[in-house]
C-alpha cells in the first residue's frame, strides 16, 4: 500500500464511509503510514480486543488485534462494520456458512477462506451516517 499521512487516511475514511472521523478517547489510535489507522481497546470485563474506526489494510489490523488478544490470553476479537456487510465479508475472505433471520436483520455465520476461522456478523439496530445498517463482527482465535 502507498504511504499516507494520518490526515490522508482520515480523509479516505470520511469519503468511503460518509461518516466524519472523530477519535473515540476510549480507544487507542494506532497508525502506520503504509497500513492505515485503527482504534483499538482492550475490554478486560469481556476479555476481548475491540476495533472501532479503521481505514486501510483490514487484514493487517485483524492480525494486530489477534496478536494483542493472544498476548493477553484472550480468545475473542470484535469490531463494527458501517459499510455494506456482504462486500465487507468478501473483503475479509469469509464465506457465508449459514444465515439467521432476526428482528434487526440477517445474522451471518461465516468461515474464513484460508484458516477456517469462524466469524459472526450480527446486525445492529443502528443505521450509519452513510445510510448503511451497522453490524457487530465477532470471532474467536
Order of alpha helices (4+ residues) and beta strands (2+ residues): alpha-beta-beta-beta-alpha-beta-alpha-beta-beta-beta-beta
